[in-house]
Amino acid sequence: MQAVEIKNLSFVYSKGTPNEKLALDNIDLSIEEGSFVALIGATGSGKSTLIQHLNGLIKPQDKKRSSVIVNGKSATDKKTLKTLRFEVGMVFQYPEYQLFADTVEKDIAFGPKNMKLASDEVSRRVKRAMETVGLDYAEFAERSPFDLSGGEKRRVAIAGVIAMEPKILVLDEPVAGLDPAGRAELLALIKTLQKQVSPTVILVSHNMDDVAALADRVVALKDGRIVADGTPKQVFADRALIKDIGLDLPTAARIADRLAERSIELDKDIITMAELKAALLSLFGKAEQQVDGNDESQASDGTREEPTGENSSLQSKANAENNIDGGDVKVVKYEGNTGGDADV
Amino acid sequence: MAFIEIKGVSYVYPIREGVSLKAVKNLSLSIEAGEFVALTGMNGSGKSTLAKLLNGLFKPSEGEIMIDGVSTADEDHIFDIRRKVGMVFQNPDNQTVATLIEDDVAFGPENLGLPREEIVQRVNFALEAVGMSEYRTREAAKLSGGQKQRVAIAGVLAMRPDVLILDEATSMLDPAGREEVLDVVRQLNSQGITVINITHNMEEAALAKRVIVMRKGRLAIDGTPSQVFSSSLLQACGLTLPPAAALAKELKESGVDIGAVTTEESFAEGICKLLK
């Protein structure tokens, strides 16, 4: 089942003015339910424009040519738009700026109330959402969201989205501005959310370490076009492309490259710190003491564990992991990249 | 006397009647002209409050801050202090005043009453420095978050400040944009501008010459990156090691000791040396 099916989607800002900008250029993108997709690309590459199409915040300009189908519903269909907005949870950049109610409970309840749910269901969802994001109900429910710390505010904002129990969770730079401890907690939380609430996650991030640790598929945009689409290992293997689109490699890959410059050749496809650690330990003939990959500040505890089976929505993730050449993922070259890098 | 002198400074936010929050507590430190300082600490530790105290947006509740020998409480010189201490904030949307980008960057110098040629020159320099020249006649509102932030930095650079304070200013930029801005900042620092980079990014902190860590409104750690990252207080301050340093520590626990490293380059060097 496809959670998202986008065909021939183009979008032009300021059409017909000197400032005309092609933000999306003929995008075709399908996202299978249960996948964790990272959307990467430089500033202005079209990521934000693309995700705003997923719940109809932006409508396709050319309705005849383009189609955006989310959870089987057209994002342009006025009849189902409201339902769609509940099914696609959007956590925008700095979501804490959107807090407005005088208590944490009221703020989180706003979404479920709009869904016209019974009040005991609203209350159940608020409690569940707070528990999921790690906010103790007794301690926080009656507090003003404005008196909380930055990390706590962001949890309240995310709880407000997941209380609607969206099938698709879209997160735009969710950890930006958080301190290292807050980042690590939130990244771990996102993985939990995928298991417990929203089977499909779309993460927009500039942090390639987070992308490498969390995503099972990476879609890279440049100038409104998809220029790479594959597993994190496939996408980051194309060093020339990553540089060309103004991004960076994960720390582990950068270190591996620095070692390669010194004629210390490790596996070419190292992208996480856990993999780099294992490779270095084997280089020095040391056995790894623990294999759960205590990966720096990342949410790596459990991020690579197999799904438990009864949750079929996670099946595609298992496929993506077990089968690196997975049939549903491909690396797309675009004409600007002539692939001159011998390392690729 | 150092360019920035912070002497016994506390700052109290009034929240509502009878409730207040002491965000900075009895803080004393000095920063010399030309230093490159990273200021870090967990959310709510008082970093941003300190930044606003440094250019007189907030006045100390107790103590005194001297910028180039002038107290920030001295109302007669407050505009001088604000020109000397330029700030770029976290949220770029609150920092644009004009519709067109070049007008936005020109806003500061225009208010200084500079001749037109000087304004044009400063705007050109500033937009070039942040890589936004080609956008100069675009509308600021139509830019993405990262682009807006670069314009905000340009607006400060056009004031030719002595001190540049970046309050999480790179946190929303893409990797190339971040690198570009950090390059600009390093370049400005090498020309003598004092830089205070407030950041949660430990790799970025490791690039500074001095790292100041705050915890609950107080000064917790102050030293070189290698001193700060080997401090036993680091975890209590809600911070982590930069990734390369964290991996070096893990390797050491498994019997591969490359010494204390803070950067990827020194990590690679360390591995290389150990293999020889």
Interface residues (C-beta under 8 A of the other chain):
Chain A: Y13 S14 N19 K21 G41 A42 T43 G44 S48 Q93 Y94 Y97 D147 S149 G150 G151 E173 A176 G177 L178 D179 P180 A181 G182 R183 A184 H206 M208 D209 G246 L247 D248 T251 A252 R254 I255 R258 L259 E261 R262 I264 M273 L276 K277 L280 L281 L283 F284 K286 E288 Q289 N294 E296 S297
Chain B: I15 G41 M42 N43 G44 Q90 N91 R138 E139 K142 L143 S144 G145 G146 Q147 E168 S171 M172 L173 D174 P175 A176 G177 R178 E179 H200 M202 E203 G238 L239 T240 L241 P243 A244 A246 L247 E250 L251 E253 S254 G255 V256 E264 E265 F267 A268 I271 C272 L274 L275
